[in-house]
Amino acid sequence: MLGVRIPPGLQNSSEWQVFEKVTRFLKEVRAELGKVTWPTKHELVGSTIVVIVVCTIVSIFIGIVDRILTFAIKAIFGVGLGG
């Protein structure tokens, strides 16, 4: 293995160490998720509505700005860009 000798007894122990580390990590993740304050259904629905409304407003704003800039470019140069 690239010039590094691993004693025969250590090959399996390093594999077990990785398995134990992964197992410990998953247990810690589960414990941390238990500490999370999850939103209620009412809070989740309210937040979702806010996100949808804000996205709609921003997309309308960008669309209006796009139309204005397209009109300005056509007025200045006399032709549209790309078609």
Backbone torsions as a table, in degrees:
resi	resn	phi	psi	omega
1	MET	NA	78.8	176.0
2	LEU	54.8	35.8	175.3
3	GLY	80.2	4.9	179.1
4	VAL	-107.2	123.6	179.0
5	ARG	-93.9	128.2	176.5
6	ILE	-108.0	124.0	178.4
7	PRO	-57.3	144.2	-175.7
8	PRO	-54.0	-34.7	-178.0
9	GLY	-73.4	-18.6	-176.2
10	LEU	-91.1	-16.9	-177.5
11	GLN	-60.8	-47.4	-178.7
12	ASN	-73.6	-32.1	-177.0
13	SER	-68.0	-33.3	178.7
14	SER	-68.8	-33.6	176.8
15	GLU	-66.1	-40.6	178.9
16	TRP	-68.3	-34.1	178.8
17	GLN	-63.6	-40.8	177.8
18	VAL	-62.8	-45.4	179.7
19	PHE	-61.3	-42.4	179.6
20	GLU	-66.1	-38.2	178.2
21	LYS	-64.8	-42.9	179.2
22	VAL	-64.3	-43.4	179.4
23	THR	-62.1	-44.2	178.9
24	ARG	-63.7	-41.0	178.6
25	PHE	-60.3	-46.1	-178.6
26	LEU	-65.2	-35.9	176.6
27	LYS	-65.4	-40.0	178.8
28	GLU	-67.4	-37.9	177.2
29	VAL	-62.0	-44.6	179.8
30	ARG	-62.0	-40.7	179.1
31	ALA	-64.7	-41.5	179.8
32	GLU	-66.7	-39.0	178.8
33	LEU	-65.4	-27.2	176.1
34	GLY	-69.7	-22.5	-179.4
35	LYS	-86.1	-11.8	-176.0
36	VAL	-70.5	138.4	172.9
37	THR	-91.0	102.7	-177.0
38	TRP	-80.5	145.1	179.8
39	PRO	-70.2	152.0	175.4
40	THR	-76.3	169.2	179.2
41	LYS	-61.6	-39.8	179.9
42	HIS	-62.7	-44.7	178.9
43	GLU	-64.8	-40.2	-179.2
44	LEU	-65.0	-43.9	178.2
45	VAL	-63.7	-42.4	178.9
46	GLY	-62.1	-44.5	179.0
47	SER	-64.8	-39.4	179.4
48	THR	-63.4	-42.1	178.6
49	ILE	-63.1	-41.8	178.5
50	VAL	-61.0	-44.6	-179.5
51	VAL	-62.3	-44.4	-179.2
52	ILE	-64.3	-43.2	-179.6
53	VAL	-64.5	-46.5	-179.4
54	VAL	-63.0	-43.4	177.6
55	CYS	-60.7	-40.1	179.0
56	THR	-65.2	-45.1	179.9
57	ILE	-62.8	-44.8	-179.7
58	VAL	-64.8	-40.7	179.8
59	SER	-66.6	-37.8	176.2
60	ILE	-64.4	-43.7	178.3
61	PHE	-59.8	-46.8	179.8
62	ILE	-63.7	-38.7	177.5
63	GLY	-62.5	-42.1	179.1
64	ILE	-65.2	-44.9	178.7
65	VAL	-61.9	-39.8	178.0
66	ASP	-61.5	-44.7	178.7
67	ARG	-62.3	-43.0	-179.9
68	ILE	-63.2	-45.7	-179.8
69	LEU	-66.5	-37.2	176.6
70	THR	-63.0	-44.9	178.0
71	PHE	-61.1	-42.3	-179.5
72	ALA	-64.8	-42.0	179.7
73	ILE	-64.2	-43.1	178.9
74	LYS	-64.8	-38.0	179.3
75	ALA	-67.4	-37.8	-177.6
76	ILE	-76.3	-47.8	-173.3
77	PHE	-98.1	-14.1	176.1
78	GLY	83.1	-5.7	178.1
79	VAL	-140.6	159.6	176.3
80	GLY	-84.2	159.5	178.4
81	LEU	-93.5	124.3	176.2
82	GLY	70.9	26.0	174.0
83	GLY	136.7	NA	NA
